[in-house]
Every structure is written in C-alpha cells, then in structure tokens.
Amino acid sequence: MRRASAFAVALAAALVLVLPLRVLAAVEVREAGSLPWWCASVVRVAGEEGSVNLEEVWAECTWLERQFPGLNARVLAFPRPVVASGSWWAEAGYRTPDGEPVEGNRVSGIASPSALEACVFDCLGCEAFVVAHELGHLAWFQLLSPGQRAEYAALRGLQGKPEWYVWECFAEDFRLAFGCRRACCPEHSLLACGPPAEFAGLFAGVRDPAGRLRWAASGGRVDVFVEERRGAFPDVQPWVDGEGRAWAPLRPVAEALGRVVRYDPWTERAFVGDLEFDLRGGSGPGGLELVLRDGRACCPLEGPARFLGSR
C-alpha cells in the first residue's frame, strides 16, 4: 500500500458533536444505506461502486468487544468510497502527513463519540484496521478518565499538541495494541513507533485480556478461537473435562497467540517467552495444571487466556 493509501485508511476524525448520550448494548454492527446524518457535513460520497466486508467488520468488533466489555458503540458499514469535504477539517487543523489540507482525500472511517457511532466506508480491504482505529476514538471518551487522557498525552509527549492529533495518535496506539492481527499493520501506521510500554496499563480494570481466546463445544467437538479464527490442532484435539473446563494442547494455542514456544527435552520443560511450564511436574505459571496426552502438553484454556492473552 502506498503512503497516500495508508493515510487514506488511517484518516478518521473523532467528531465531538453535542448530542444527548445514548446507552447501547455493547457493540452493534449494521449496514447503512446512506451516510449517517452526523457526518454528512464533513464527508461526501465519491463514487457509486465500493464494498465493505461485513464479516470482517463484525469479527473485529466482536474481538474488541470481548476485550472491552464496557465499550458501547454502533458500527455502521457504508459500502461506498467517501472523501473529506467541508470546512471542518481545516478549522480543526487536520493535515496529511505531508502537511497538506485533507479536503478531497479519501476517508475510510469516521466516529462520533457523542452519537456513540462509528462508520466504515469502502476501505480497500482494510476493514479490521479501520474498525479498530475508529473504536479507539470511542474508547478514548468512554473508557478513559480525563486524568488517564492526560497521562497518555504525557506518555507520548503530546502535551500542547492539537486535540485532533492526540486523538489520532491514541486511536492508532489502540489499534496496534488491541486490534487483531489483521488490524495490526505497523507499516501503515501514522506513528513512528508502537504503543508506549505503559499503554495497556491505562485500561486496568476495564480490559479483559482473555477476550483474545474463546472456545465453543457442539456435538462432541470443541473449537478454540483465537482472534475469532478457529485454531488448528493436527493431532490431539481440545476437550472438555468433567468440571466443564476446556483443555487444549499448549503449543498450537500459544503460537496462534503470537508466542514462540521452546522445549528442553533434558529437563522436560517448555518455555513461552519468560513463562516456564514443567511437563514432568505437571504445572505451569500460577499453579496452572498440565497433562500429557499422546505426547502433547495440554492445559485448561483459562491458562493461556490469563498468561498469554495480552500482547
């Protein structure tokens, strides 16, 4: 993707409209037949043909909703190309990375914290990227206190920067820190580096890292989903024990979560990053149970969710 396209994907304003706040049930996804009224004065339709992958939008919304149960939003999919229009952009101080006005540039998403809505337009196949960025705008206003917002600005060295720039940086950090793998494209970020090490700590108490991992049982089969994608288990399959706990081989789950697994056959220990799993003793971090099944180290899924679920 060229630089201009990357900017087009990331360009997304957080419009703070003075409207009565409404409480929604978690994150809803709907297809829109027209532009939401709250953004009609700042963007315009630029073509008749376009598309939005609703399944991808739904998957990313579900993925983030599981991590942030307190995030309420309605995400609208409008499958048409859209560009920035009107004087609002210049008045707010928005500029492209080259310092040019954004009027006429393609906009792939936009959000209104006051309306509790975000809209995804035709975005060249980057739906997960755009959804995570837009929900980052809504998370800024819904999940962080004024003190936490000031703390973020200090972490990024953004004190004194225009409000819109702080919002955009935060939305990008949110996308990179918490979006699924399809949303995490650092090479297309407006930022020169990834989120600060302390970024996830801003969400202490409101984020559930285990949201990256879930399981479902049906007809004797147990499916494990990592970032809403079904995991692959070449030999030993997941199962549910008599206490209702789901078990699965450790290596495929850890690797699906982006972790590197090492095994020392002399000590019969497995290492996932700094975490140590004693296969001989049948235990892992925090007293996590381990069992060997057909030569595979297996553990209850709450273990990987708790110890490996956060990035």
Secondary structure, DSSP 8 states (H G I E B T S, - for coil): --HHHHHHHH---B----------SSEEEEE-SS--GGGTTTEEE--S-----HHHHHHHHHHHHHH-TT--EEEEE--S-EEE-SSHHHHHT---TTS---TT-B--EEEETTTTEEEE---TT-HHHHHHHHHHHHHHHHH--HHHHHHHHHHHT-TTS-HHHHHHHHHHHHHHHHS-TTT--GGG-SSSS---TTTGGGGTTT--GGGGEEEEEETTEEEEEETTEE---SSS--EE-TTS-EEEEHHHHHHHTT--EEEETTTTEEEETTEEEETTTTB-GGG-B-EEETTEEEEETHHHHHHHS--
